[in-house]
């Protein structure tokens, strides 16, 4: 626990789908995959999958503005990466639902403070729903003012040009997985 705190990973579980098949089922949800196919032209892979815990009344590593294709600050006319944030709990303003800056994927530079103040929104969703957005949209978890943790599982699907952030081959090669799912998982 102390080590995870020292590297600011205490509220994240990287690649939860290697630990339990329920996470694999969520990542490969048929309706979700159809949606991703509609948004990304051509082939895509699951680039990363992280369980994110927003603790009550504390800051956490996903609470700052960020994009989920790290260190990439360019614009493009079609999505090359899409986030699918699965709501384990209800996402409410009180429990720190994800905030985003609409239109920020259209600009290379981080928006001005005034633009953020006028444009940022918190997205509310029910447990069991996905929040879908272009991965280049600046977003972050809001302050959790409730008494309970708020949990989500963030999936990032991208064109195969971007290196997969997780090595699933090592953990999933023995599982019975369809050929189409193997392609999505980068196997």
N, C-alpha and C positions, 0 to 999 in steps of 0.2 A: 504494500500500500504506500509506503514512504517513497519507494522508487517511482511508482506511477505518479504520485504527487510532484516529485522533483522534475519530471518531464512533461507535466501538465496533461496527463492522460487518465487521470483518476475518474473522469466521467464519460469515458468512451470504451467501447469494446470493438476492436478492429476485427473485421471478417467474422461476425457471429455465425454465419452460415456453415462454418467448419465445425462448430460445436454442437449444433442441433439442426435436424432436418426441417423444423418448422421455419427457420430463417431462410433456408433454401427455397421452401415453398412460397414464402412471401416474395423473395427476389424474382422468382419465375412465374408469378401469378399471370394467368393467361390474359386477363383484361389489361394488366399492366404492360405486358410484352406487346400486345396489339397496339396500345397507345404509343409506346416507344417506337414501334415500327412506323407509325403514322408521323412521328415527329423527326426521326433521324433518317435521312436518305441512305439506303444501302445497309451494309453490315454494321453491327454494333456489338460491343462487349460490355459486360459488367466490369467497370473500371475499378470500383471500390464499393464497399459495403461496411457501414459503421453503425453500431448502436450508440445513440447519444442520450445521455442523462442530463437533464437540466435540473440541478438541485435547488431546493427552496432557499430563497434569500441569500444566495451565494453567487459569485461570478464563476464562469466556467469557460473552457477553451473554445467553445463554439458560439460564445456570446459576443463576438466581435464581427464586424462586417468583413466578409470574405467571399471569394468565388471558389467553386469546387474543382476547377482545373487550376491547380496552384501555379502561381507565377506566370500565368498567361493573360496578357492584357491586350487583346486585339478584338476587332469586331469582324463579323462574318454574316452573310445574308441568311444562312440556314443553320439550324442547331446542329452542333457537332457533339454536344454532350447535354444530357438531360438528367436532372435530379428527380428521384421519386422517393419522397420522404414519407415513410409509412408511420402513421400515428398509432402507437401502442396505446397511448392515453388520449383523451380529448385534448386538443390544442386550443387553449383559451388565452385571452389577454391576461387573465389573472395568473395562469401557470407558465407564462413565458413563451407563448406561441411564436413560431418563426416570423421574423420581420424581414421584409424585402424592399428593395428600392426598384420599383417598376421602371423599365426602360434602361436600367444601368448596363444591360448587356449590349447596348447599342453604342457605348462609348468606351474608349480605351482607358481614360483616366477616371480616377475615383471622383464621384460627384462632390459638389460643394456642400458645405454645412447647410446652407439655405435650401438647396435642392432636396437634401435628405429630410430636413424639417418639414418641407412642403409636400413631399412625395412618399416617404416611407410608410408602409402599412404592415400591420400584423395580420397574418393569415390564420383564421380559426378553422378547425376541422374536427370531425368526430373520430373517436377511436375506431380503427379499422379502415379508415380512408387514407388515400395517398394525396400528398401535395406535390404537384408536378410543376417544374419550372426549368427554364434554360439554366444550365450550370454556370453561365457567365453572369447571371444576375447577382449583384451583391446582396447577401442575406446573412442572417445570424439569429441565434436564439435571443429572446428578450428576457428581461429580469423576471424570475419566477417569484411571484408575491404570495403564492399559496403555501400550504403546509406540507405538500407532497412533491416528490420528484415528478417530472414530466419526461416521458421516454418516447423516443422516435428511432426509427431505423432508416438511415439515409443510404440510398442506392444511387450510384452515379453510373449511368450508361453512356458510353462514348464511342466514337468511331475508333476502329482498331489502330489508327495512327498514334494515339496516346497509349503509352505503356500502361498495362494493367498494374494497379497499385497493390494487388494481392496475388499470392501464388497459390491458386486453388488446385492446381494439378497434384501437388503433394498430398492434399487432404481429401480430394474428392474422386481420385482415379478409380477407386474400388466400388464406388456407388453406381447403381443402375440409373443412368441419366440418358434421356433421349438425345439423338444426334443434334437436333436443333438447340436444345438446352446446353449441350457441350460446347457448341459454337459460341453461344452467348456468354458462357462462363470462361471462355478462352482455353478450353481443354482440347 
